[in-house]
């Protein structure tokens, strides 16, 4: 997907996020991950770290070498996406306490990824 497509989808997901309340922490975390993935892909394409036909779907699906290579280009945004993804197991798939705080953190991490992407454009 090209940069403009990623940005459009990220903005659309973020618009939907506005409908979530504090109790909707599972959807908030999931949406932050999806929007963050689009922002990260837009950034990686802009930096020529990945071509438009090669998108990152989940940080944990990357090989170790590919994760390291992309971290050279966008270390903090990639780490932020990984942190959002790490919160899915306990709070989206699990029933750990503190989901509301995890959602707030996911939104803060999403803001970091978005700011990096927009700063590169």
N, C-alpha and C positions, 0 to 999 in steps of 0.2 A: 504494500500500500504506500502511496506517496505521502509526503509531509502534510499536505492540505487535508487529505482524508483522515489522517490520524488526529490532527487538530480538531476537525469538525466532530469526530466521534468523541473525543475527550470532552469537548465543550457540551455535547449533547448529554453525555453521562453525568457530567457535573451539574447540568441543569436539572436532571432527574433527581440528583442527590438532594436538591433543595427541598424536595417533598418528604424526605426522611426526618423523623423525629429522633429524640434521644433513645427511645426504646427500640428503634430500628437499627441497632448497632450492627447486626449481621449484614444487612443490605448496605449499610454505610461502608463497612470494611470491604465488602465485595466490590462495590462500585468504585471505591478509592483505588483498589487494585486494578480494575479494568481501565479507568481513566488514566491512572499512572502509567500503565503499560503503553497506552497510546501516546502520552506525552514523552515517555522515554524513547519510543520508536521514532517519533518526530525528531527528537534531539539527535539520536544516533544517525538517522538519515542526513540531517543537516550537517553533522560533523564528518560525514562520509565514512563513518565507522561501519555502517551496514548499508547495503543497497536497498532500494524500495521493495524488491521482491524477497527480502530476507528480514522478517520481523521477529522480535523477541516475544514469545508468548508467556513464558514464566521464567523467572531467573533461575529457578531450581531445575529447569530442563536443559539449561546450557551446560556444555561440557566445562570442565574446570578450566581448560585453556581458553575457551571462548569467553567465559565469565571474566577471566583475568584480562584478556585483550580488550573487552568492552569497558572494564573498570578503568583502564588507562585513559580511555576517551571520556568517560562519564562516571567516575567513581561514586560520588555522593548520590546522584540520582539512581544509579543501579542499586546501591546499598539501601536507599530509601524504599525502592520497590520490593527488594528482598525482605525488608522489615515488615512491610504491609502483608506480604505473602505469608510470612511466618506467623502472623496473628490470625490467619484463617483457621488453622487447626484447632487452637483452643477456644476461639470465640465464634466462629461460623460453623464449624463442624462439631465442636465440643460444647460443653456447657459450663465453662469456667466463669467464675465471678469476675466482674470488672469489664464487661463488654462495652459499656458506655465510654469508659476511659480509653479502651483500645480503639474505639471508633474515632475519638477525638485525636488520638495519636496518628491514626491512619490518615485523617484529613490534614494534619500538620505535615506529614510526610508527603502527601499528594501535593501540597502547596510548594514544597521544596522541589519536587520533580517538575511541576509546571513552571516555576520560576526559572529553573535551569533551561528548560526548553525554550521559553519565551525570550530569555536572555541571549540565546544563541541565534535567534531569528532576526 
